[in-house]
Amino acid sequence: MKDVLAILLAGGVGSRLNILVRKRAKPAVPFGGIYRIIDFTLSNIANSDLSRVAILTQYKPLSLMDHIGDGSPWDLSGRTREVRILPPKTGEKDWDWYKGTADAVRQNLDFIIQRPSKEVLILSGDHVYSMDYRELIKFHRERQAQVTVAMMPVPWEQTHHFGIAITDEEDRILDWEEKPARARSNLASMGVYVFDTSYLIDVLGRVREEDFGMHILPQALKEARVYAFPFKGYWRDVGTLEAYFQANMDLLRPDSGLDPEKWGTMTNVMPHGMSYDWPPSQILCSGQVEESVISPGCVVAGVVKRSVLSPGVVVEEGAEVEDCVIMHNTVVSKSARLKRVILDKEVFVGEAAQVGFGNPEVKNRRFPKHLFSGLTIVGKRAFVPGKSRIGTNCILYPEVEISDYPPDYFIPDGETLEK
């Protein structure tokens, strides 16, 4: 696969993940205990024997850049292998920010031209799935396609979120609908594209609009051979809080199809440039764990049910954690209770605090499209006082302190506490 160049789009704001992306890019959000979201696409690249990849960053890229490093965890460093991080270029007055997926690739055509390739594989860094891209490239070449889009059926009620293709019996795309109100098909784009390099350079030079799904693909249908590669397997866009939470919960269901270990998913275990291993997790005599992911370095003396714990999480005796996603080095103190809560890194939950209990039908007042199903989100390094009561569909901003709370430490359903 040395004649294929991979372009990984990892620069989106990801605003629907709310406070989880206030200090990091969406692809850098921790997932599934030890991973970050971008690990799945990077691992697909490595496992497909691709050796050259450019990662296009933009929004708060520092944690993502630290995580990727020189690409060694994915065997993407060396004399014949390359991972390059490409931020937006500087313009006459300021940064020439990427305005969309097609614009991001267009701004880096010089990188593509300088590295001769037969095809360019364009990928997204915020999807959880496993795909052998060699099969996709083989499909593209066998059909002598100029553009191939990886696609899969989705529930009809979700079609308005996707680019939708109408195909013939040979998988050639006849028509395209971008996020239609009433779709004529439920075959949805996965945001994975293969372009013949020569055609990609040509079309991006002629079509100046910004988005692949909205602008480039409709143009390609008029003048090029465009095909749909049928994908069967687990795939989820984790760009919303609900989707992110459900994907973590899928890890706990053997029948979900989500299996990072079986997929050969790799990650970087060298935080802050220092190589070390977390000690084994400890389940103490008073601890109880049911249907959960417990990462290395965790200490569990309380009860953990149907939850995903990242490295270094401590659940003290008498604490109860149920249906939660808890990131690195968070402490849940004695007798605290958590239900359907996402806690970012280094959160401290005080003794006997109750978080995530209330009426799930009360949407978050400030972000009703982000929190509406009974989740509560706690930001990085937030402090949750002992004996506090935090409702459901609530947001606690990163680094909130005890002085930011009302005197009774009560946050009603649907409310947001800012720093």
C-alpha positions in Angstrom: 0.0 0.0 0.0 3.0 2.3 -0.5 1.2 4.0 -3.5 -1.7 5.2 -1.2 -1.5 8.4 0.8 -3.8 8.7 3.8 -5.2 12.1 4.9 -6.8 12.1 8.4 -9.1 15.0 9.1 -8.8 15.8 12.8 -9.4 19.5 13.1 -13.1 19.9 13.8 -14.4 21.8 16.8 -16.8 19.0 17.9 -19.0 21.5 19.8 -21.7 18.9 20.4 -19.4 17.2 22.8 -19.7 20.4 24.9 -17.3 20.7 27.8 -15.4 17.5 26.8 -13.8 19.5 24.0 -13.2 22.9 25.8 -9.5 22.0 26.2 -8.9 19.4 23.5 -9.7 18.4 20.0 -12.6 16.0 19.5 -10.3 13.1 18.2 -8.2 13.5 21.4 -11.2 12.8 23.8 -10.5 9.7 25.9 -12.6 6.7 25.0 -13.1 3.1 26.3 -10.7 3.4 29.2 -7.2 3.5 27.7 -7.9 4.8 24.2 -8.6 8.1 22.5 -11.1 8.4 19.7 -8.4 8.9 17.0 -6.8 5.6 18.0 -9.3 3.7 16.0 -8.6 5.4 12.6 -4.9 5.4 13.3 -5.0 1.7 14.1 -7.0 1.0 10.9 -4.2 2.8 9.0 -1.5 0.8 10.6 -3.3 -2.5 10.4 -4.0 -1.9 6.6 -0.2 -1.5 6.0 -0.4 2.1 5.0 2.9 3.9 5.7 2.2 7.5 4.9 -0.4 9.7 6.7 -1.0 13.4 7.1 -3.1 14.5 10.1 -4.9 17.8 9.5 -5.3 19.6 12.9 -6.9 22.9 13.8 -8.9 23.3 17.0 -6.9 23.0 20.3 -4.4 20.5 18.8 -1.9 20.3 21.6 -3.2 17.2 23.4 -3.7 15.5 20.1 -0.2 16.3 19.0 1.2 15.0 22.3 -0.7 11.8 21.9 0.3 11.1 18.3 4.0 12.0 18.9 6.1 10.6 16.1 3.6 7.9 15.3 5.6 5.1 16.9 2.7 3.5 18.8 1.1 2.8 15.4 4.4 1.8 13.7 4.2 5.0 11.6 7.8 6.2 12.2 11.0 5.3 10.4 12.8 5.8 7.1 10.0 4.4 5.0 7.0 5.5 7.2 5.7 8.9 7.9 3.1 10.7 10.0 2.9 14.5 9.5 0.7 16.9 11.4 -0.4 19.7 9.2 -2.1 22.7 10.9 -3.7 25.5 8.8 -1.2 27.8 7.1 -0.7 31.4 7.9 -2.3 33.9 5.6 -1.5 37.6 5.0 -3.0 38.7 8.3 -3.8 35.6 10.3 -4.2 31.8 10.2 -6.1 30.6 7.1 -8.4 28.4 9.0 -9.8 25.3 7.4 -13.4 26.1 6.4 -14.5 22.5 5.7 -13.3 19.0 4.8 -12.6 19.8 1.1 -11.0 23.1 2.0 -8.7 21.4 4.5 -7.4 19.0 1.8 -7.2 21.8 -0.8 -4.9 23.8 1.5 -2.6 20.8 1.6 -2.5 19.9 -2.1 1.2 20.7 -2.1 1.8 18.0 0.4 -0.1 15.5 -1.8 1.7 16.6 -5.0 5.1 16.2 -3.3 4.4 12.6 -2.3 3.4 10.7 -5.5 0.6 8.3 -5.0 -2.0 6.5 -7.0 -4.9 7.1 -4.6 -5.6 9.4 -1.7 -7.6 7.9 1.2 -9.5 10.6 3.1 -10.5 9.7 6.7 -12.1 11.2 9.8 -10.5 11.1 13.2 -13.8 11.0 15.2 -15.3 7.6 14.3 -15.1 4.3 16.2 -14.8 1.3 13.9 -12.5 -1.2 12.4 -11.9 -1.4 8.6 -9.2 -3.0 6.5 -8.6 -0.2 4.0 -6.9 -2.7 1.6 -10.3 -4.1 0.8 -11.6 -0.6 0.1 -8.7 0.2 -2.2 -9.1 -3.2 -4.0 -12.8 -2.5 -4.5 -12.0 1.0 -5.9 -9.4 -0.4 -8.4 -11.5 -3.3 -9.5 -14.3 -1.0 -10.6 -11.9 1.5 -12.1 -13.6 4.2 -9.9 -12.3 7.7 -9.6 -14.1 8.2 -6.3 -15.3 5.6 -3.8 -17.3 6.3 -0.7 -17.5 3.8 2.2 -21.2 3.4 3.1 -23.4 1.4 5.3 -27.2 1.2 6.1 -28.5 3.3 9.0 -31.9 3.4 10.6 -34.3 5.5 8.5 -34.9 7.9 11.3 -31.2 8.8 11.3 -30.7 9.5 7.6 -31.1 13.2 8.0 -27.7 13.2 9.8 -25.8 11.7 6.9 -24.9 12.0 3.2 -27.2 9.4 1.5 -26.5 7.6 -1.8 -28.8 6.1 -4.3 -27.0 3.2 -6.1 -27.5 0.7 -8.9 -27.0 -3.0 -8.7 -23.3 -2.7 -9.3 -22.8 -0.2 -6.4 -22.3 2.8 -8.7 -23.7 5.9 -7.1 -26.4 7.5 -9.3 -27.5 10.3 -7.0 -26.5 11.9 -3.7 -28.5 13.6 -0.9 -26.6 15.5 1.8 -28.6 15.3 5.1 -32.0 15.1 3.4 -35.2 15.8 5.3 -36.8 12.8 3.5 -34.3 10.3 2.2 -34.8 8.0 -0.7 -32.3 5.5 0.7 -30.8 4.6 4.0 -27.3 4.0 2.6 -25.2 6.5 4.6 -21.7 7.8 4.1 -19.1 6.9 6.7 -16.9 9.9 5.9 -14.3 7.6 4.3 -13.3 8.5 0.7 -10.9 7.1 -1.9 -9.9 9.5 -4.7 -7.7 8.9 -7.7 -5.0 11.4 -6.9 -5.1 13.0 -10.3 -8.8 13.5 -10.1 -8.7 14.9 -6.5 -6.1 17.5 -7.5 -8.1 18.4 -10.6 -11.6 18.7 -8.9 -10.3 20.6 -5.9 -8.6 23.1 -8.2 -11.9 23.7 -10.2 -14.5 23.4 -7.4 -13.7 26.1 -4.8 -16.5 25.2 -2.3 -15.6 23.8 1.1 -17.2 20.4 1.8 -16.8 16.9 0.3 -20.3 15.7 1.0 -22.1 19.0 0.1 -20.0 20.1 -2.9 -17.3 17.8 -4.2 -19.3 14.5 -4.4 -22.3 16.1 -6.3 -19.7 17.5 -8.8 -18.0 14.1 -9.1 -21.3 12.4 -10.0 -21.6 14.7 -13.0 -18.3 13.8 -14.5 -16.6 10.8 -12.8 -17.1 7.1 -11.9 -18.3 7.2 -8.3 -19.0 4.0 -6.3 -20.2 3.0 -2.9 -18.2 0.5 -0.9 -20.5 -1.6 1.2 -19.3 -1.9 4.8 -20.6 -4.4 7.3 -19.5 -4.1 10.9 -19.6 -1.8 13.9 -19.3 1.9 13.2 -20.3 4.9 15.2 -19.8 8.6 14.8 -19.2 9.7 18.4 -19.7 13.4 17.7 -22.5 13.9 20.2 -22.6 13.3 24.0 -25.3 10.7 23.6 -23.4 8.8 20.8 -20.2 9.0 22.8 -21.8 7.6 25.9 -23.6 4.8 24.0 -20.4 3.8 22.3 -18.7 3.4 25.6 -21.6 1.3 26.9 -21.3 -0.8 23.7 -17.9 -2.0 25.1 -19.8 -3.7 27.8 -22.1 -5.7 25.5 -20.5 -8.8 24.0 -22.9 -8.7 21.1 -22.3 -5.1 20.1 -19.5 -5.8 17.7 -17.2 -3.2 19.4 -14.0 -5.1 20.4 -10.8 -2.9 20.4 -8.6 -5.8 21.6 -9.8 -8.1 18.8 -9.5 -5.3 16.3 -5.9 -4.7 17.2 -6.5 -1.1 18.3 -3.3 0.6 19.4 -2.7 3.7 21.6 0.1 5.8 23.0 1.0 4.8 26.6 3.6 7.5 27.0 1.9 10.5 28.7 3.9 13.7 28.9 6.8 12.1 27.1 7.6 9.7 30.0 7.4 5.9 29.4 5.9 3.9 32.2 3.3 1.3 32.8 0.2 1.7 35.1 0.2 -0.8 38.0 -2.5 -3.5 37.8 -6.0 -2.5 38.8 -7.0 -3.4 42.4 -10.4 -4.6 43.4 -10.3 -4.5 47.2 -12.3 -6.8 49.6 -15.1 -4.3 49.9 -15.1 -3.7 46.1 -17.7 -5.1 43.7 -17.5 -4.8 39.9 -20.2 -5.9 37.4 -20.1 -5.6 33.6 -17.5 -2.9 33.6 -14.1 -1.9 32.0 -11.6 -1.3 34.8 -8.3 0.1 33.4 -4.8 -0.4 34.9 -4.1 1.8 37.9 -7.7 1.8 39.2 -8.5 1.1 42.8 -12.1 0.0 43.5 -13.3 -0.3 47.1 -16.9 0.5 46.3 -19.5 -0.7 43.8 -19.0 -0.3 40.0 -21.8 -1.4 37.6 -21.9 -1.1 33.8 -19.2 1.6 33.7 -16.0 2.4 32.0 -13.1 3.5 34.2 -9.9 5.0 32.7 -6.5 4.5 34.3 -5.9 5.9 37.8 -9.6 6.1 38.9 -10.3 5.6 42.6 -13.7 4.5 43.9 -13.6 4.5 47.6 -15.5 2.2 50.0 -19.2 2.7 50.1 -19.3 4.7 46.8 -21.6 3.5 44.0 -20.9 4.1 40.3 -23.5 3.0 37.8 -23.7 3.5 34.1 -20.8 6.0 34.1 -17.8 6.9 32.0 -15.0 8.1 34.2 -11.7 9.4 32.8 -8.2 9.4 34.2 -7.2 10.0 37.8 -10.7 10.9 39.1 -11.6 10.2 42.7 -15.0 9.1 43.8 -15.0 9.5 47.6 -16.7 7.4 50.3 -20.5 6.9 50.1 -20.8 9.1 46.9 -23.4 7.9 44.3 -23.1 8.5 40.6 -25.6 7.4 37.9 -25.3 8.1 34.1 -22.5 10.6 34.5 -19.5 11.4 32.3 -16.6 12.7 34.4 -13.6 14.1 32.6 -10.0 13.8 33.9 -8.9 14.6 37.5 -12.4 15.3 38.9 -12.8 15.0 42.7 -16.2 13.9 44.0 -16.6 14.5 47.7 -18.0 12.2 50.3 -21.7 11.4 50.1 -22.2 13.5 47.0 -25.1 12.4 44.7 -24.6 13.1 41.0 -27.0 12.3 38.1 -30.2 11.7 40.1 -33.4 13.5 39.1 -36.0 13.8 36.2 -34.3 12.8 32.9 -37.1 14.5 31.0 -35.9 18.0 32.0 -33.5 18.9 29.2 -30.5 21.1 29.9 -31.7 24.6 29.6 -28.7 26.1 28.0 -27.9 23.1 25.7 -31.2 21.2 25.2 -29.8 19.5 22.0 -26.7 18.3 23.8 -28.2 16.9 27.0 -31.7 15.5 26.9 -31.6 11.8 27.9 -30.6 11.9 31.5 -26.8 12.3 31.3 -24.8 14.6 33.5 -21.4 15.9 32.4 -18.6 17.0 34.8 -15.6 18.9 33.3 -11.9 18.4 33.7 -10.5 19.0 37.2 -13.9 20.0 38.6 -14.6 19.8 42.3 -17.9 18.3 43.5 -18.4 19.1 47.2 -19.2 16.4 49.7 -23.0 16.0 50.4 -23.8 18.0 47.2 -26.7 17.0 45.1 -26.3 17.3 41.3 -29.4 16.6 39.1 -29.6 15.0 35.7 -28.9 16.6 32.3 -26.6 19.0 34.3 -23.2 20.4 33.2 -20.4 21.3 35.6 -17.8 23.3 33.8 -14.1 22.4 34.1 -12.3 23.5 37.2 -15.3 24.6 39.1 -14.5 25.0 42.8 -16.5 24.9 46.0 -16.9 28.7 45.9 -18.8 28.4 42.5 -21.6 26.4 44.1 -24.8 27.8 45.7 -24.7 27.6 49.5 -26.7 24.4 49.7 -24.5 22.7 47.0 -27.7 21.8 45.0 -27.7 21.9 41.2 -31.3 21.2 39.9 -32.1 19.1 36.8 -31.1 20.7 33.6 -28.9 23.4 35.1 -25.3 24.4 34.2 -22.6 25.5 36.7 -19.9 27.6 35.3 -16.5 28.7 36.7 
